[in-house]
């Protein structure tokens, strides 16, 4: 039986044309909580150029001037509007799109944060994971890149479908959250305006860009050199063969458990390209147990290690884990909606792959599913080719367990696909 949805029960109208576009944001539950995947209008992803330093970072003078405002605002409730229209836009977007996970105050304590591991970032603490600077204070470009692409291997989805001006406003507002938290901290821990100014600048000013040396060619000899370093430095957590050791779970800066990442599954939060991994190896990842290796190895040894780690990853894993926007087109069919998944009418429905990521990250997860859609002006039917729910022992072959059923909820111009199972 295919899932059907009558027109009058949804807030989405289905046009009487040859085809219609369904804009959807999909969510599927996994073992420890829901998975999420975005499906909406197609977008062009930002270019993957090497990062550069940001010239628009906040100055120490600006930080100092905001100290009195931070004192009067306090820490409870939604921050009041500012005199900056860009910040006001960023604040409105943050409240609508981000606060449910990151919290109204950007403290990582959103309504659904308890469902997630890794936990949503606490922007007040400022332990930003992905930066391209020597002092690991991110530039607005760093934040813009993370917001646009999301963070594979976590519940952070990409927001690249938003206008560039909105993304820039969000990045600026996130920096303001951290700036005001540091300003409050400086007011408590310093005794003079000059000392407070230095304190704020040290924690909020992006340093020079990290210099990434040229990437050398990779060969068998370098593979063995990389493996030697990996066994010495990485295997105690990530495993001899790239599968993480279960007992090696450590804790992040806020006390939450952080299991080591599986290199075999090949999903890297900051990207799998060489220069991206170089920054993670050299500088580590702030707020996590991943240590820095700066000064421990020569540049050529770091590259040998990076190439070896890349060789462990499954081909295409990073690409499949990267959530992207897509368009699900539902062609119009005449007569009744097809009653079964093998009817020939489905041949005209273009399939769309929807990547999924669990809110509570687990390596044993569903990477994604394929969706097709048809409509006849009155009903909309969805088909999931190749989606075969796993049956548990003792259940009848003809009955899908309750934890593996799916539903779709339409809200204004979007739809949400719900499901349970792995």
VEXDREN-2710 file (C-alpha; in Angstrom, 1 decimal):
% VEXDREN-2710
k/r/px/py/pz
1/UNK/0.0/0.0/0.0
2/UNK/1.5/3.3/-1.1
3/UNK/1.3/6.4/1.1
4/UNK/-1.4/8.8/-0.2
5/UNK/-2.3/12.3/0.7
6/UNK/-5.5/14.0/-0.2
7/UNK/-5.3/17.6/-1.4
8/UNK/-7.8/18.9/1.1
9/UNK/-5.9/17.6/4.0
10/UNK/-2.7/19.4/3.2
11/UNK/-1.8/23.1/3.1
12/UNK/0.0/22.5/-0.1
13/UNK/-2.0/22.9/-3.3
14/UNK/-1.2/20.6/-6.2
15/UNK/-1.4/22.5/-9.5
16/UNK/-3.5/21.2/-12.4
17/UNK/-0.5/21.1/-14.7
18/UNK/1.6/18.4/-16.3
19/UNK/3.8/18.3/-13.2
20/UNK/4.2/20.0/-9.9
21/UNK/7.2/20.6/-7.6
22/UNK/7.0/19.4/-4.0
23/UNK/9.4/21.3/-1.7
24/UNK/10.1/19.0/1.3
25/UNK/12.3/18.8/4.3
26/UNK/12.5/15.1/5.3
27/UNK/13.1/13.6/8.7
28/UNK/13.6/9.9/9.6
29/UNK/14.1/8.4/13.0
30/UNK/17.1/6.2/13.6
31/UNK/18.1/4.0/16.5
32/UNK/18.7/6.8/19.0
33/UNK/16.5/9.5/17.5
34/UNK/15.3/11.2/14.3
35/UNK/17.4/11.6/11.2
36/UNK/17.0/14.7/9.1
37/UNK/17.5/15.5/5.5
38/UNK/16.7/18.6/3.5
39/UNK/14.8/18.5/0.2
40/UNK/13.9/21.8/-1.3
41/UNK/14.6/23.8/-4.4
42/UNK/17.9/23.0/-6.1
43/UNK/20.8/25.3/-5.3
44/UNK/24.4/25.7/-6.4
45/UNK/26.8/24.9/-3.6
46/UNK/29.5/27.4/-2.7
47/UNK/32.8/26.8/-4.4
48/UNK/35.3/24.7/-2.5
49/UNK/38.1/27.2/-2.8
50/UNK/40.9/27.3/-0.3
51/UNK/39.9/29.4/2.7
52/UNK/41.3/32.9/3.1
53/UNK/41.5/35.3/6.0
54/UNK/38.5/37.4/6.7
55/UNK/39.0/41.2/6.7
56/UNK/35.6/41.9/8.3
57/UNK/36.2/40.5/11.8
58/UNK/35.0/42.6/14.8
59/UNK/37.6/44.9/16.2
60/UNK/38.5/45.1/19.9
61/UNK/37.1/48.6/20.0
62/UNK/33.7/47.4/18.8
63/UNK/33.9/44.6/21.4
64/UNK/34.7/47.1/24.1
65/UNK/31.9/49.4/23.1
66/UNK/29.4/46.6/23.4
67/UNK/30.3/45.8/27.0
68/UNK/27.8/48.1/28.6
69/UNK/25.1/46.7/26.3
70/UNK/26.0/43.2/27.2
71/UNK/25.7/44.0/30.9
72/UNK/22.3/45.5/30.6
73/UNK/20.9/42.7/28.4
74/UNK/21.7/40.0/30.9
75/UNK/21.5/36.3/29.8
76/UNK/17.9/35.4/29.9
77/UNK/15.2/35.6/27.2
78/UNK/15.6/36.6/23.6
79/UNK/18.2/39.4/23.0
80/UNK/16.6/42.8/22.2
81/UNK/16.9/44.3/18.7
82/UNK/20.1/46.1/17.8
83/UNK/20.7/49.3/15.7
84/UNK/22.3/47.2/13.0
85/UNK/19.8/45.9/10.4
86/UNK/22.1/43.1/9.4
87/UNK/22.4/41.9/13.0
88/UNK/18.6/42.2/13.4
89/UNK/18.1/40.0/10.3
90/UNK/20.6/37.5/11.6
91/UNK/18.9/37.5/15.0
92/UNK/15.5/36.9/13.4
93/UNK/16.9/34.0/11.3
94/UNK/18.6/32.5/14.3
95/UNK/15.4/32.5/16.3
96/UNK/13.5/30.9/13.5
97/UNK/16.1/28.4/12.1
98/UNK/18.8/27.8/14.8
99/UNK/17.4/28.3/18.3
100/UNK/15.6/25.0/18.4
101/UNK/18.9/23.3/18.6
102/UNK/21.4/26.0/19.6
103/UNK/19.1/27.7/22.1
104/UNK/17.7/31.2/22.1
105/UNK/20.9/32.5/23.7
106/UNK/23.2/30.4/21.5
107/UNK/24.3/28.4/24.5
108/UNK/23.7/25.0/22.8
109/UNK/20.7/24.3/25.1
110/UNK/17.9/24.3/22.5
111/UNK/14.6/22.4/22.9
112/UNK/15.8/19.4/20.9
113/UNK/19.5/19.5/21.9
114/UNK/19.0/16.5/24.2
115/UNK/18.3/14.3/21.2
116/UNK/21.6/15.0/19.5
117/UNK/25.1/13.7/19.7
118/UNK/27.3/15.5/18.8
119/UNK/25.6/18.2/20.8
120/UNK/24.7/21.6/19.1
121/UNK/27.6/24.0/19.5
122/UNK/27.6/26.5/22.4
123/UNK/28.4/29.7/20.6
124/UNK/28.9/31.6/23.9
125/UNK/31.9/29.4/24.8
126/UNK/33.3/29.9/21.3
127/UNK/34.7/26.4/20.8
128/UNK/34.1/26.5/17.0
129/UNK/35.2/23.3/15.4
130/UNK/36.0/24.4/11.9
131/UNK/38.3/27.4/11.4
132/UNK/41.2/28.3/9.0
133/UNK/43.2/30.6/11.3
134/UNK/46.3/30.0/13.4
135/UNK/44.5/30.9/16.7
136/UNK/41.4/28.9/15.8
137/UNK/39.1/31.9/16.1
138/UNK/36.9/31.6/13.0
139/UNK/36.5/34.3/10.5
140/UNK/33.0/35.2/9.2
141/UNK/34.0/33.3/6.1
142/UNK/34.6/30.2/8.2
143/UNK/31.2/30.5/9.8
144/UNK/29.6/31.2/6.4
145/UNK/31.2/28.1/5.0
146/UNK/30.0/25.9/7.9
147/UNK/26.5/27.3/7.8
148/UNK/26.2/26.9/4.1
149/UNK/27.5/23.3/3.9
150/UNK/26.4/22.0/7.3
151/UNK/28.5/19.5/9.1
152/UNK/28.4/15.9/7.9
153/UNK/28.6/13.4/10.7
154/UNK/26.3/15.5/12.9
155/UNK/22.8/16.8/12.8
156/UNK/23.8/20.2/11.4
157/UNK/22.1/20.5/8.0
158/UNK/23.3/22.8/5.2
159/UNK/21.6/26.2/4.8
160/UNK/23.1/27.1/1.5
161/UNK/19.6/27.5/0.0
162/UNK/19.2/30.7/1.9
163/UNK/20.2/34.0/0.2
164/UNK/23.9/35.0/0.6
165/UNK/22.8/38.1/2.5
166/UNK/20.9/35.9/5.1
167/UNK/23.9/33.6/5.5
168/UNK/26.1/36.6/6.1
169/UNK/23.7/38.0/8.6
170/UNK/23.6/34.6/10.5
171/UNK/27.4/34.4/10.5
172/UNK/27.6/38.0/11.9
173/UNK/25.0/37.3/14.6
174/UNK/26.8/34.1/15.7
175/UNK/30.0/36.1/16.1
176/UNK/28.0/38.7/18.1
177/UNK/26.7/35.9/20.5
178/UNK/30.3/34.9/21.2
179/UNK/31.5/38.5/21.5
180/UNK/28.9/39.4/24.1
181/UNK/29.6/36.3/26.1
182/UNK/33.3/37.1/26.1
183/UNK/32.5/40.8/27.0
184/UNK/30.6/39.6/30.1
185/UNK/33.4/37.3/30.9
186/UNK/35.9/40.1/30.6
187/UNK/33.8/42.4/32.9
188/UNK/34.0/39.7/35.6
189/UNK/37.7/38.8/35.3
190/UNK/39.5/42.1/34.5
191/UNK/40.1/45.2/36.5
192/UNK/40.7/47.9/33.8
193/UNK/39.3/48.9/30.4
194/UNK/42.6/48.2/28.7
195/UNK/42.9/44.7/30.2
196/UNK/39.3/44.0/29.2
197/UNK/40.0/45.2/25.7
198/UNK/43.0/42.8/25.4
199/UNK/41.0/39.9/26.9
200/UNK/38.2/40.4/24.3
201/UNK/40.6/40.8/21.4
202/UNK/42.5/37.7/22.2
203/UNK/39.3/35.5/22.3
204/UNK/37.4/37.1/19.4
205/UNK/39.9/38.4/16.9
206/UNK/40.7/35.9/14.1
207/UNK/44.4/35.4/13.7
208/UNK/46.4/35.0/10.5
209/UNK/45.3/32.4/8.1
210/UNK/46.7/28.9/8.6
211/UNK/49.4/28.2/6.0
212/UNK/48.8/24.9/4.3
213/UNK/51.9/23.6/2.5
214/UNK/51.7/22.2/-1.0
215/UNK/50.3/18.7/-1.1
216/UNK/52.8/16.1/-2.3
217/UNK/52.0/13.1/-4.5
218/UNK/50.9/9.9/-2.9
219/UNK/52.6/6.5/-3.5
220/UNK/53.0/3.1/-1.8
221/UNK/56.1/4.2/0.1
222/UNK/54.2/7.2/1.5
223/UNK/51.3/4.9/2.3
224/UNK/53.5/2.8/4.6
225/UNK/55.0/5.9/6.2
226/UNK/51.5/7.2/6.8
227/UNK/50.4/3.9/8.3
228/UNK/53.3/4.0/10.7
229/UNK/52.4/7.4/12.0
230/UNK/48.7/6.4/12.2
231/UNK/49.5/3.3/14.3
232/UNK/51.5/5.4/16.7
233/UNK/49.3/8.5/17.0
234/UNK/45.7/7.6/16.0
235/UNK/45.0/3.9/16.3
236/UNK/44.4/4.0/20.1
237/UNK/41.2/5.8/19.4
238/UNK/40.3/5.3/15.8
239/UNK/41.4/1.7/15.6
240/UNK/44.1/-0.1/13.8
241/UNK/41.9/-0.5/10.7
242/UNK/40.0/2.8/10.9
243/UNK/37.1/1.3/12.9
244/UNK/36.9/3.2/16.2
245/UNK/37.5/1.4/19.5
246/UNK/34.3/1.3/21.5
247/UNK/36.1/1.7/24.8
248/UNK/37.9/4.8/23.6
249/UNK/34.9/7.1/24.0
250/UNK/36.0/10.4/25.5
251/UNK/34.2/13.6/26.5
252/UNK/34.0/17.1/24.9
253/UNK/34.5/20.4/26.6
254/UNK/31.0/20.4/28.0
255/UNK/31.2/16.8/29.4
256/UNK/29.2/15.0/26.7
257/UNK/30.5/11.7/25.3
258/UNK/32.2/11.9/22.0
259/UNK/33.0/8.5/20.3
260/UNK/36.0/8.5/17.9
261/UNK/35.1/8.9/14.2
262/UNK/35.2/5.9/11.9
263/UNK/37.7/6.6/9.1
264/UNK/36.4/3.7/7.1
265/UNK/33.0/5.2/6.9
266/UNK/34.8/8.3/5.5
267/UNK/32.7/11.1/6.9
268/UNK/34.7/14.1/8.0
269/UNK/32.9/17.1/9.5
270/UNK/35.1/19.7/7.9
271/UNK/35.5/17.9/4.6
272/UNK/37.7/15.1/3.2
273/UNK/40.0/17.2/1.0
274/UNK/43.7/17.2/1.9
275/UNK/43.9/20.9/2.9
276/UNK/40.8/20.5/5.1
277/UNK/42.2/17.5/6.9
278/UNK/45.5/19.3/7.3
279/UNK/43.8/21.9/9.5
280/UNK/42.2/19.3/11.6
281/UNK/45.4/17.3/12.2
282/UNK/47.6/20.4/12.9
283/UNK/45.2/22.4/15.0
284/UNK/42.9/19.6/16.4
285/UNK/39.2/20.3/16.9
286/UNK/38.4/22.8/19.7
287/UNK/36.0/21.6/22.3
288/UNK/36.6/17.9/21.5
289/UNK/39.1/15.3/22.5
290/UNK/40.8/15.6/19.1
291/UNK/44.3/16.9/19.9
292/UNK/46.5/19.2/17.9
293/UNK/49.7/17.8/16.3
294/UNK/51.4/21.1/15.5
295/UNK/55.2/20.8/15.8
296/UNK/55.0/17.0/16.3
297/UNK/55.5/16.0/12.7
298/UNK/57.2/17.4/9.6
299/UNK/54.9/18.7/6.8
300/UNK/55.6/15.6/4.7
301/UNK/54.8/13.3/7.6
302/UNK/51.5/15.1/8.1
303/UNK/50.6/14.7/4.4
304/UNK/51.6/11.0/4.6
305/UNK/49.2/10.6/7.6
306/UNK/46.4/12.4/5.7
307/UNK/46.8/10.3/2.6
308/UNK/46.7/7.1/4.7
309/UNK/43.5/8.2/6.4
310/UNK/41.9/9.1/3.1
311/UNK/42.8/5.6/1.8
312/UNK/40.8/4.0/4.6
313/UNK/37.5/5.7/3.6
314/UNK/34.8/4.1/1.5
315/UNK/34.6/5.7/-1.9
316/UNK/31.8/8.3/-2.1
317/UNK/31.0/8.2/1.6
318/UNK/31.5/11.9/2.1
319/UNK/29.5/12.7/-1.0
320/UNK/26.6/10.6/0.2
321/UNK/26.6/12.0/3.7
322/UNK/26.6/15.6/2.5
323/UNK/23.0/16.8/2.8
324/UNK/21.9/18.8/-0.2
325/UNK/18.8/20.6/-1.5
326/UNK/16.9/18.9/-4.3
327/UNK/13.6/19.1/-6.1
328/UNK/11.1/16.3/-6.0
329/UNK/8.9/16.6/-9.0
330/UNK/5.5/14.9/-9.0
331/UNK/4.2/14.3/-12.5
332/UNK/0.4/14.4/-13.0
333/UNK/-1.2/11.0/-13.8
334/UNK/-4.7/10.6/-15.2
335/UNK/-7.3/8.6/-13.3
336/UNK/-6.7/7.0/-9.9
337/UNK/-3.3/7.0/-8.2
338/UNK/-1.6/3.7/-8.8
339/UNK/-2.5/1.2/-6.2
340/UNK/0.9/-0.6/-6.1
341/UNK/4.6/0.2/-6.3
342/UNK/5.1/-1.8/-9.6
343/UNK/2.5/-0.1/-11.7
344/UNK/3.8/1.3/-15.0
345/UNK/2.7/4.9/-14.1
346/UNK/5.8/5.1/-11.8
347/UNK/8.1/5.0/-14.9
348/UNK/7.4/8.7/-15.5
349/UNK/8.3/9.7/-11.9
350/UNK/11.9/10.9/-11.6
351/UNK/13.6/9.5/-8.6
352/UNK/15.3/11.8/-6.1
353/UNK/18.0/10.6/-3.6
354/UNK/17.6/12.0/-0.1
355/UNK/20.6/11.8/2.2
356/UNK/19.8/11.1/5.8
357/UNK/21.7/11.7/9.0
358/UNK/20.7/10.6/12.5
359/UNK/20.4/13.3/15.2
360/UNK/22.1/10.9/17.5
361/UNK/25.0/9.9/15.3
362/UNK/25.6/6.2/14.8
363/UNK/27.8/4.5/12.3
364/UNK/25.0/1.9/11.8
365/UNK/22.6/4.1/10.0
366/UNK/20.6/4.5/6.8
367/UNK/22.6/6.7/4.5
368/UNK/19.6/7.8/2.5
369/UNK/16.6/6.7/0.4
370/UNK/15.1/7.3/-3.0
371/UNK/11.7/9.0/-3.3
372/UNK/9.3/9.3/-6.3
373/UNK/6.0/11.1/-6.4
374/UNK/2.8/11.2/-8.5
375/UNK/-0.3/13.2/-8.3
376/UNK/-3.7/13.4/-10.0
377/UNK/-4.9/16.8/-8.7
378/UNK/-6.7/15.2/-5.8
379/UNK/-4.1/12.9/-4.2
380/UNK/-0.3/12.7/-3.9
381/UNK/1.4/9.3/-3.7
382/UNK/5.0/8.7/-2.7
383/UNK/7.1/5.7/-3.6
384/UNK/10.4/4.6/-1.9
385/UNK/12.1/2.2/-4.4
386/UNK/14.4/-0.3/-2.8
387/UNK/13.3/0.7/0.7
388/UNK/12.7/-2.7/2.4
389/UNK/12.2/-2.4/6.2
390/UNK/14.1/-5.0/8.2
391/UNK/11.8/-7.6/9.8
392/UNK/12.4/-8.8/13.3
393/UNK/12.0/-12.4/14.2
394/UNK/8.5/-13.5/15.0
395/UNK/6.7/-10.8/12.9
396/UNK/4.5/-11.7/10.0
397/UNK/5.9/-11.1/6.5
398/UNK/3.0/-8.9/5.5
399/UNK/3.1/-6.5/8.4
400/UNK/5.5/-3.6/8.7
401/UNK/6.5/-3.1/12.3
402/UNK/5.2/0.1/13.9
403/UNK/8.7/1.4/14.4
404/UNK/9.4/1.3/10.6
405/UNK/6.3/3.1/9.4
406/UNK/6.4/6.4/7.7
407/UNK/4.2/9.4/7.4
408/UNK/4.4/12.8/5.6
409/UNK/3.2/16.0/7.2
410/UNK/2.6/19.1/5.1
411/UNK/3.2/22.5/6.5
412/UNK/2.6/25.6/4.4
413/UNK/5.0/25.1/1.4
414/UNK/7.0/22.2/2.8
415/UNK/6.4/18.6/3.8
416/UNK/8.0/16.5/6.5
417/UNK/8.6/12.8/6.1
418/UNK/8.6/10.9/9.3
419/UNK/9.7/7.4/9.9
420/UNK/11.1/5.0/12.4
421/UNK/13.7/2.3/12.0
422/UNK/17.3/1.9/10.9
END
